[in-house]
Structure formats: structure tokens, C-alpha cells
Amino acid sequence: MQEKLEYLPTASIETLKFRSKLLHAVRTFFESNGYWEVETPILSRDSVVDAFIDPFTTLWHPVEGLEKPETNTEQATRFLQTSPEFAMKRLLTAGADQIYQITHAFRQAEQGTLHNPEFTMLEWYRLGETHYEQMTFVESLVRHVYQVAESFFDQNTRNPLPVEQFERFSFEEVFRKHAGLSALNSSAEEFRQAALQHQILVPSGFDETDRLSWQNLLLVELIEPALSQLGAVFLYDYPPQQAALARVRDDSEESGHHVAERFELYLQGIEICNGYHELTNPHELQTRIEQQAKLRLKEKRPALPAESYLLQAMEAGLPACAGTALGIDRLIMLVLGKQTLQEVMAFTFERA
């Protein structure tokens, strides 16, 4: 029996060389489009407050030595960033115009063929744009990376991009088409009936009274598999309950509801990026932080900071902008025709 050599990388050296070339191509693309690269702290007292994302935490020692700091003080706690979003928006408030960053992000309880607790994130922001314009930019970026890969990769990529423009569907459109109901108007009971009709297995401990839980279940089990057949697809204008830090628009004339100005790109059914026409109202930010904190409490998750430097920056005035976060590891995986993140990362969590 061959000994398992745990010291070796999970990706081949050849793949890691390809990865290096693709990262260079990404940087070249952004620089050619007028963006400039920034670096922000990976360790911060700030943390993006999300009900379902748990950051890694550590305690800061203000002096040298082995004595531990007091464990329950905000001054001592630091968070490994789940996204560079907060710090990059602070730069926009300070006068930056169009910036990008390739950095490591960290998220607890995310592990598998498409997840690793430590991963590489590409994030960027541009003043004066909307999420619609960002979708066009994302498509150009993805096509550029695929074209660069084809110039040095001696095999056809496993998942070629469509020649025509990436398809775009509103969140409402895909629910009406594939689930037969409205994502914006339907009740929890109507979502439940759709799940039964399509024979979707309900997870144990599932809250059958929660409308958003049913909506997410249908998205994962019904909508996303349908999207996988379409190659490259943008979903946009999400329900306001899934706004995160996107603006919410009154779309009552068209849909009868408000919608969040947010989009996601799916390649072969895999989520690649998440973009927003960014929220700039500090009072609304405070409200959303409080809402997410209540959901975290309900889910019995640790509390996250109620105050942040971003809130201070937005009170000073965050300019109108759009931003996108893209999973570099997933994109490289698809471009090189791999099946798992382990095949395109040097050392995954198990070997770190």
C-alpha cells in the first residue's frame, strides 16, 4: 500500500503554474480597465455581519508575553475577514475611485469540493456604476480569463463558455419558469407545495413556517440545477430579504414589490460571484446589521460587532458605487476543467 504523503500539495505543480498565469491575467485585465490594486487588513476589529457566515476570531495581546488578555473585551477580539468589503468601502469614502483586491478570506464551517475555510477572493468597486453595468464587466473578465487559459492550456477546457452573450434572468423570472410560482409574492405554504410537487427532500430540523427557508431550498434543489444546463447565467434583482448590502429598489410598477439590486453569476450551475449596486445609507446599514444580529441570535450563533468603521465611513458619505466579489478558486477550477477546489489550491485546510 502506497504511503499517503501529507506534506505534498493537493494541486499539481503544473496546475499551480497555470494558476499563477491566470492570476497575472486577472491583474492585467483590471489595470487595463483603469482599476488599481489595494491591500486591506485580513485581521480587523470589524467583521461583515451575516446571519449565516461565521468568521474566525482571535485575541490580540497588547503586550509581549504569555499572559492572555481578558477574553470578553471588544478591544482584544480581532476577526479574520470573510470579505474585504468593509475596508474597501472605507477607501471609497476616502477618495478611491475604482479599486480591486486579490486576498484571502476565511469562513468557518465551509468545507467540501467547492469550499475551503481559507480561500482566495477577488473583490472590486467602481464609483458611479450599477449592478447591470457590473454584470457586463464580469462577463468581459470571465471571457478574458478563459481566452488566456486557451492560449497556454494544451487541452480543450472541460466547460467552454457560450459564444453568445451570457443569459440574464431576474430572480422572479427563474422562479416562475422552473418552480411555477412567484419568488416575490408566494407564501411559505405555496413554496412548500412546490417542493412537494417536485419531490424535494426537506432537511431534518427544517423550519416549515419560514418563507425564506423554503425559497432557499427551492433555489438550491430546483433552480440551480436548471441553471447548470445553460452554461453561463446571471441572476439579478433578488428579493429584498436577500439584499445583504445592496440597494433596494421600488419595483412596484413591474413586479408589485421591492427588489434588491444584486446579481450572481452561475457557470455550469456553480455560483462564481456576487455583486451589488451598493447600499450607501448609514441608517439602513445600521438597521440591517441589527436584523442580521437578531437572526444570529435565533440561530444560536455568536454575536458580531454592532458598530464598525464602515458605519462611520458611510455617515461621512459613501459615494454611489457598485461592487463585486468573485471566488478565484472556483473560476480557476472551471477554466482548467477540474472538479474540485483541492485540484487548484496548493494546500487545502486538511494540509495547511
Salt bridges, closest charged atoms under 4 A:
GLU6 OE2 - LYS4 NZ 3.76
GLU6 OE1 - ARG351 NE 3.51
GLU37 OE2 - ARG27 NH2 3.07
ASP54 OD1 - ARG296 NH2 2.58
ASP54 OD2 - ARG301 NH1 2.73
GLU85 OE2 - LYS89 NZ 2.78
GLU118 OE2 - HIS104 ND1 2.64
GLU129 OE2 - ARG126 NH1 3.77
GLU139 OE2 - ARG143 NE 3.06
GLU172 OE2 - ARG176 NE 2.92
GLU189 OE2 - ARG192 NH2 2.98
ASP237 OD1 - HIS131 NE2 2.91
ASP237 OD2 - ARG249 NH2 2.83
ASP251 OD1 - ARG249 NH2 3.64
GLU261 OE2 - ARG249 NH1 2.99
GLU261 OE1 - HIS277 ND1 2.60
GLU264 OE2 - ARG262 NH2 2.56
GLU278 OE1 - LYS89 NZ 2.62
GLU284 OE2 - ARG288 NE 2.82
ASP329 OD1 - ARG19 NH2 2.79
